[in-house]
Amino acid sequence: MMGLRSLSFRAKTILGIALIEALLLALLISQVLYYLHDSTETQLQQRAASVSSLVAGAAKEAVLSHDLARLLNLVDETMRNQDIVYVSILDEEGKELARRGHSARAAGEAFSSDFHVEQTDDQVFDVQVPIRVAGIDYGRVELGLDVRRVQEIARDARDLSLAIAALEMFLVALFSYILGAYLTRQLRVLEAGARAVADGQLGYQVAVHGEDELGHTAAAFNLMSRHLEEDRGRRDCIMRSALDAIIMADHTGTILEFNPAAERMTGLPGVRMVGQPRLLELVPMRYREAFSEELARVAKGQVPQLAGQRLETYLRRADGHELPVELALASSQVAGRLLITGYLRDLTEERRTQAQLQVFSRAVEQSPASVVITDLAGTIEYVNHKFVEVTGYRVEEAIGRNPRILKSGLTPLARYREMWGAISSGKEWRGELVNRKCGGELYWEQVSISPLRGPDGHTTHYLAVKEDVTEHKRSVERLMLAASVFTHAREGIMITDAEGRIIEVNAAFSHITGYPRAEVLGQNPRMLKSGRHGAEFYHAMWHDLHSKGHWYGEVWNKDREGRTFAELLTISAVRDDEGQILHYVALFSDITLQKEQQHQLEHIAHFDALTGLPNRVLLSDRLHQAMVQARRRGQVLAVAYLDLDGFKQVNDAHGHELGDQLLVQVARRMREALREGDTIARLGGDEFVAVLIDLHHGQESVPIVERLLSAAALPAHFPEGIVQVSASIGVTFYPQAPEEVGAEQLLRQADQAMYQAKLAGHNRYHLFDAEQDRHVRGHQESLERIGQALRDEEFVLHYQPKVNMRSGEVVGVEALIRWQHPEKGTLAPSEFLPVVEGLPLGVAIGEWVIDRALGEMEQWQAQGLALPVSVNVAARQLQQGDFMERLHALLASHPRVEPHQLELEVLETSALEDLGMVASVIRACDNLGVRFALDDFGTGYSSLTYLKRLQAAQLKIDQSFVRDMLDDPEDLAILDGVLGLATAFRREAVAEGVETVEHGRILLQLGCELAQGFGIARPMPAQQLPEWVAQWRPDPVWREQRALSRDDLPLLYAGVEHRAWIRAIEQLLGGAHATPPPLDHRQCRFGHWLQTNGRRRYANHPAIQEIERLHLEVHELAHVLLGLHRSGRGSEARTRLHGLFKLRDALLDQLKRLTV
Amino acid sequence: MSFHLTRRAPLWLLACVMCGWSALLGAEVLTVGVVPQHNPTRLAEEWGPLLQRVAAVSGIQLRFRTAPDIPMFEERLAAGEYDLAYMNPYHYRLFSENPGYRALLHARNQALRGILVVRRDSPIESLAALEGAEIAFPSPAAFAATLLVRAEFAAQGHHITPRYVASHDSVYHAVIKGLYPAGGGVVRTLLSMAPEVRDQLRVIWTSQPYTPHPIATHPRLSEAQRSRLRDAFVALADDPLGRSLLDSLHIDGWQAAEDSDWADVRALQLDPEEGAKR
């Protein structure tokens, strides 16, 4: 130990470094050698894995297809790698498919693991990898890698690292020797310098240079000597430059120091003060006594320590004025004498600042915004009065706590993070917080938080200025809600300012008009004008807007592409509190489709497709108008019912096509035979009706009728030859005193007369005899007997439910009258109502029905069943002047029934007879709460104008359309159109005549949910109804059926087309002389749909292929059946029809899958 | 690591030997040749697991095999190399005569239809527009894709030059790449193509339906073996695993077949050498 301690510093250094270095190098080399060994092995394995996987991948397809040539090729390629010793590819049984090179291992010896590597001798590394597809092995690849080269590289690396270690040992020894020598020489110089200072040579400088630790020590030493020299000079400088007055005195009051600041503050020159006992002169008179006593106590040591005391007092100036000053006193014993030093700071400026600060403070305290000041940790140091008022926390409750006492948990956490992010990086943060008052109530605050910085620019506090925006927030939330409605509305919405400039539109607006939002902002809505409406239209619109504040109607506009479209538009003026118009808000929906459908519908509904003549519907309308006109003008009109003689024979002999051509020619000639204003309509088949107007008496019609006869009897020329028919005509007149007759009755009369003409031998006319008719009618149920039945209570009501097919809700029932005749059994209304039509007894029966229905509703209510009941009323009943009063009275006598539970159904056709009157009754009933329905809707002249005027809540779609829609595409189209109308006019649509589940399913697909019909329930007596309602459940198919999108509607039509096609085949096989439908599967309408729309839209649907197959089969089978039919084996064909039906049903089932 | 494994080598050897024994003792091993309609990997992916399932049910080991191309496949069929083979109806017509393969099964609810495809954007709408053109086909004897399509060209009196591109996949890709204006295929292989491939093609003609590809057995198979295999194939449709395997083949299931089911194919006069005629 002693020996080691006596070693020189230099020797210790060298020895220590060398020892450590040797130890570390030994560690490092051993580690390097270990890793070298390890990585050689890893490298080999990786190489083996990559080569073998590559070969296995490349060999996969060739092995699967036993392509030996390709395998040999692959093996050769692989062998080009110089480190590959051998490659072998085997099949799953271990049979060798291809090999190159030689292996030490036994051929075909398989390993059990997927990927195998092993070293069989010193030179070769053997690898095996399976050829696997979808988890199944189809063979394997074996190959050997040459190991020697990799091992050589490892040996070289080891030798090199040993050489580097030896060199490093040598260099380290050399460096430590040089370092030791340098250190000891510099230390000796420093030692000499320190001895010099100790000897008193102040300012002695040592000559040691350099940037190392020794150099720094020497520089510090030199600096120290210079500082000792400068010390005195500095003290003088401080005294001279201090801004505070510094006055030093001893306990006798003799002044020892008096700096220039003291001279300025007191107005006394230092030279006159220093050395003089004038301290007391500087103290105001009133404090002098106390000051002297205090001084004495200090001198006696009674006041132990003065340092650190500060007080605010006054300094007396030479001129006698007093200055406010802050005085700091310090006492110290210097060389055994007590010295007192006073530092005085002029407070004049500060006092002024303080006064100002008080004003600021009051301003903050009384600020209308809440103010909170916290320290950097967020602890509240100050809150103002407004804060207390808003939050309900008292000042003392808030101080010292964290603002999170206000947290409601409703402000998103991200916002707090954002806030802290901003203010902790020194930025201001503004935002909104949802907080909770002391009492728990929520409120919204608009908060601005900013860091308060000290004079040095560092943040010392946070300042929060907060405004309670709860009220504002609530109104904004209401606005946001409105905005959300705005954005998501399906109606287009456009907002303009008071000058009509567009300031906002929603997405639906752009969708409908094609204008993107950016393109219309600032524009005037007149850019959308289509030009279809005149100036007066817009004038009236503006007039309504200014006077009533809103306008509602239909407008034709044009979109961006210039296409015109119809919209249902509501414009409202938005006014401020003073009534000034701020904005106009326009809300519209596109009803173009409904308009077009309506147009089509009207055409289908009013004209006969073959002859172009008006059809039965339009005839009915014209006849009604003509009757009203004849009554008003006191004129006569004639109705001529015309049936062609021998037409059937022509059809049978020459075929339908020629028959149709004949009808067209005859129709044209008859029209030419009439006067302007007369109407001729085709009822169907070979039946026509002419309405002749402007007659003064019946006889005037005779020449016209004769012209019709000769027009019909003219020969018609065809390439096939000349064809001639004649006509039989029945004529009746209107009016017929004393009885009032309706249009239907007139047609019946004319029909009867025509029949007479036929009986009398063809080609003639017969005039209807009203007298005789009345006589004949006597044989029907007599008025007398019907009156008796009413008195004897032989009438009863049956009820047929109306339901929502999807929800299963029973939405109401329709009351239907029955006569329980003692002899004839139950009679339908058609047996007795026509007799009383238009008579007071008819009105009485109508009232009985309403009264009875209300009575039975009361009974149901007593059993807990509240169902709306609809009652059929005749137009004649509505025309009674006191109808509304009677209805009122009936409702009043059944007070437990709410008026809105009663519905009145009026036939669409009869409502149109006196539109104005019916419309006003509907309005009056609406005020009373009683709703109206238009019955048999679709059969009348349902124009948009009429529908608009009749405010009926419900449209009951005539059952003929519903019944036939399954296999008549035209009826389906009409039904779809009528439903479109109902939607456009926001009327409820109820489908009548739902007879099967399939009817209901199609209706639901079309979006019609309400229905009535035998498929749901037959009319039943009142007492059976409650039980029925309790047990009825809709068919499960209905529950799941959703309305189709419009894009899917062609699918529905395709199904119906297909049924229609099958029905046509069925009729052909049944012997009907119809034109066969297209037999080629590409030509029929379903096939056409399938090839275009169907394949395009459902290309990826799995069912479409099945549909194509079934469709092909349907056609093939139809071919076969028609072949049998033609070859006289019709009965065999008919027995095989069920096969066709089965295919049809399978195909329709697949079609249904497409919509799922 | 490798040195540890080496020590276990004797154990593996033992395991391998035992497997070999069990094969010798009982399990029958049959090869199943699948017509190379697609590339071999895809075929192996579709058929391998399915055959394994059938093997598990029938107790008969089945080895999946295919050939580099259709001519090679035909050669191997002619040599009777496969115990079972999934071949096209035309092959069946040939090789049921010699070496006498016998139909065992065919796909359920499926008919084979030849189709003619063009690129979706191609203006060609009819066979007539292809007069004199080079048309891509998988191989000369591919039944629906080549023979039926060529027969239709011949029937309509249009001359074309066939080009054989080895597989159905290649036909579709060649048409998409515009190498040929049109190509012959079948509905099922078109449907089994990826949707993005299928969407680039348009079918302009579809043949009548014919009985689809049979799985046929070599006459060396016993009736007992045939019946076990038939039952196992048919049963696939009834278990969930089997179903998913069938789905990847785009087949609804297998149904037992008889030789007479291919009478429709035999009724056709088809000859790949001369082109095609009805």
Contacts between the chains, C-beta under 8 A, distances in Angstrom:
chain1	res1	chain2	res2	distance
A	41	B	2	7.6
A	45	B	1	7.9
A	45	B	2	7.2
A	60	B	40	7.4
A	60	B	41	5.9
A	61	B	39	6.5
A	61	B	40	4.3
A	61	B	41	5.8
A	62	B	40	8.0
A	62	B	68	7.5
A	64	B	40	3.7
A	64	B	41	6.8
A	64	B	43	7.1
A	64	B	44	5.1
A	64	B	64	7.3
A	64	B	65	7.7
A	64	B	66	5.7
A	65	B	36	6.6
A	65	B	40	4.6
A	65	B	65	7.8
A	65	B	66	4.8
A	65	B	67	5.1
A	65	B	68	4.5
A	65	B	72	7.7
A	66	B	65	6.6
A	66	B	67	7.1
A	66	B	68	8.0
A	67	B	67	7.9
A	67	B	68	4.2
A	67	B	72	8.0
A	70	B	68	7.2
A	92	B	63	6.8
A	109	B	13	7.1
A	109	B	16	7.8
A	110	B	12	7.6
A	110	B	16	5.4
A	111	B	9	7.7
A	111	B	12	5.7
A	112	B	11	7.8
A	112	B	12	4.0
A	112	B	15	5.5
A	112	B	16	7.1
A	113	B	5	7.7
A	116	B	5	7.1
A	117	B	2	5.2
A	117	B	5	7.9
A	118	B	2	5.1
A	118	B	5	6.0
A	118	B	6	5.1
A	118	B	9	7.6
A	119	B	2	6.0
A	119	B	3	7.5
A	119	B	6	7.6
A	133	B	41	6.0
A	133	B	44	3.8
A	133	B	45	5.7
A	133	B	48	5.6
A	134	B	44	6.5
A	134	B	45	4.5
A	134	B	48	4.8
A	134	B	49	5.2
A	135	B	48	7.7
A	135	B	49	6.8
A	136	B	44	7.4
A	136	B	48	4.3
A	136	B	49	6.9
A	136	B	52	6.1
A	136	B	64	7.3
A	138	B	44	6.8
A	138	B	48	7.8
A	138	B	64	7.1
A	1100	B	195	6.8
A	1105	B	187	7.5
A	1105	B	191	7.5
A	1109	B	111	7.4
A	1109	B	209	7.8
A	1112	B	209	7.9
